Amino acid sequence: MSATSLLGSLAAIGLAYLIGSLSFAVIVSRGFGLADPRSYGSKNPGATNVLRSGHRAAAILTLLLDALKGFAPVWLALLLSPRFGFSETTIAFVGLAAFLGHLWPVFFRFAGGKGVATAAGVLLALNPWLGLATLVTWGIIALFFRYSSLASIVAAAFAPFYQLLIWGPSPLALAIAVMSLLLVWRHSGNIRKLLKGTESRLGQKAAPAGAPVQRPHQRGAHAGKKGHP
């Protein structure tokens, strides 16, 4: 690799990280006059948590923009590859950098989201069929179980296996495996909640910040008090 190609590759990877660092959950919420998604629900700056605000349009826009910031850098790198001589390894690192930018955004004190939509965007750009297979996997789990976190974990676990089994080992497979491991790790809190049965389902609104969370037996006790003077 020539010095020019190396500098071009480093510039592409750095730019992908900066694009990934745009936390659209926070930006869109501010635009709609909503509370900061880092202050309620799971406190995760992502589309699912924005949906807990009850504002569906803001959640959909966040989802699309988060996916776009994963898709666009990879698509541009592929488009410019003949001109700048980007290798498959460079393309893989561009996608990984955009994903890492979402997880640890430089513009938001390195406090980012879990990367589900951004990873989906990266996969769709790297390999549209892989991206589609992963999205279908997510959709099936979400449809039957109504847990976004569970759907994301299962889809992340399957993505590198799809790549390896169908398209074989490559730098892309390594980047996808790293993204999958990080995505599952970022969902460790959700895994604990799933095991305890306290995880929020898709579309469930979050309680206002600071509001006490009532458990089922507490609600039953309150109902009993209302029936007795």
N, C-alpha and C positions, 0 to 999 in steps of 0.2 A: 504493500500500500504506500502510495506516494505521500509526501508531506501535505499536499493540497487535499488529497482525499481524506487524510487523517483529520485535518482541521475541519473539513466539511462535515465529517461524521460526528466529531465532537460538538460542532455547532448545532447540528440537527438534534442530537441527544439533549443538549442543554436547552434548546428551544422547546422541545417536547416536554421537558420537566417544568418549564415556566408555564406552558399552556395548561398542563395538568394541575398546576398550583392554583388555578382559578377556582375557588370554592363557590360553585354556582348555587348551592343550597343557601348560602349566606347572602350572596349577591341578589338572587331572585327574591328571597324573603324580604330583604330591605326594599327592593323595588315595589313589592306589593304591600308594604307597610305591615308585614307580619313580624312576630317575635323571632329572635335569632334561634335557629333550630338547635343550636348548641346549649340552649337554656331550658329545653323541655323534652319529654319523651325519653328516647335513648340518648339524647344529647349528641347524636351523630349528624353531621352536616351532609345529609343525603336525601334523596327523593322520598324514601319511605318515611323518614321522620317528618319531612315537610308535609306529607300527606296527613300525618297525625294532627296537624294544625287545623284540618278541615277544609283547606283551600286546595281543591283538586287541580285547578289550572296551574298554580304555582308548583305543585308536585310534578305534574307532567312536563312543564318547561324545564324544571331542574333535571329530571331524568334525561330529557333529550339533549340538553347542553352538556351534562356530565358524560353522556355517551359520545357526543360529538368531539369533546376535547380528547377522548381516547382515539377516536377514528381519524380525525383530521391530521394529526402529526404523522401517523403511519401512512395514510393515503398520500400525503404530500411527499414523504420520503420515497415511497414507491414510484411516484410520478417523476421525481427528480433523480431517481437512481441512475438512469442512463447518462445523464449529464455530469453528475458528481461522482459516479462510480461507487455508490453505496452497496456494500455487501449484504448478504442475508443476515449476518451477525449485526451489522449496523441497524438494519430494519428492526430486528428483534429488540435491540437495546433502545431504540426510539419508542417502541410500544411500552417497554418496561419503564422507561423514564416518565412517560405520561402517567402511567399508573402510580408510580412512586410519588409524583407530584401531587396527586389527589390524596394520597395517604399522609404525606408530610409536606404541605404547601408552604413555600417560603413566604408568600404574601399574608398568611394567616397564622403566623407563629408556629408553623409546623404541626398544627392541630387539625388534621383532616378527617375524611370519612373512611368508609370501608372499601370503596373502590369497585362496587358491583357493576354499576352502569358504565364506568370508565373502562373496566376490564372487558365488558361486552363490546364496547366500541372498538377497542384494540383488536379483539378477536375477529370482529366483522371485517376489519381492514386487512389484517394479516391473512385470514382465510375465511371468506364469507360462508362456506359450507360448515366449517367448524363453529363459527359464530352462531349460525342458525341452529345447529344441533345443540349447542349449549343453551341457547334461549328456549328451545323447545323443552329441554330438560328442566329448566327453571320453571317454565309455565306449567308443566305437568305437576310438579311438586307443589307449586303455589296453589293450583286449582284444587287439589285434593286435600291439602293440609292447611291452607290459608296462613302459612307462616312465610314471610319474605326471607327471613334469615335462614330457615331450613332449606328453602329452595336455592338460595345463593350458595350455601355450603355444599349441597349435593351437586349443583351445576359446576362449581369450582373443582370439586373432586373428580368429576368425569372429564372435564375439558382436556387435561394433559393426556389422559388415556385415549380419548378420541383421536388426538393428534398423533400419538405414537402408533396406535393400532392401524389407523387408516393411511396416514401420510408418512409415517416413519420418523426416526430420530433426526433432529436438526437443531440449529440454534434457536429456531422459533419454538420448538418443543421445550427447550430448556427455559426460555423466557416465560412461556405459558405455565410451566411447572412452578417457577418462582412466584409468579402472580397468584397462582392457586393456593400455594402454601401461605402466602402473606394474607390472602383474603380469608382463608379459614382461621388463621391466627387472630385477625381483626374481629372475628365473630366469636371469640372465646367467651365473652360475656353473654352473648346470645345463647351459646351452647349450654351454659350453666342455667339460664332462665328456661330453656326448653326442657331440660332435665327436671327442673323444679315445677314446671307447669305454669310459670308466671310470664312467659313471653307474650308480647302483644301480637294480635293477629292483624292481617292486612286490613287497612281502612279504619282500624280502631283509633279513636281520638285520644290524644294525650291529655292527662290532667294538667291544669295550670301549674306553673312553676311554684313550688312551695306548698301545694295542696296535699293533704294527707291522702294516702292510698288506702281504700277500704277493701279488706279481704272479704270473701263470701260470708264467713261466720259473723263478721262485724256487721254486715248489712242485715243479716237475719236478726241480730240482737237489736239493732235500731228499729226494725219493723216490729219486734215484740214489744218494745217500749212504747211505741205509738198506740198499741192496742190496750195499754194499761195506764190509767191516770196516775 
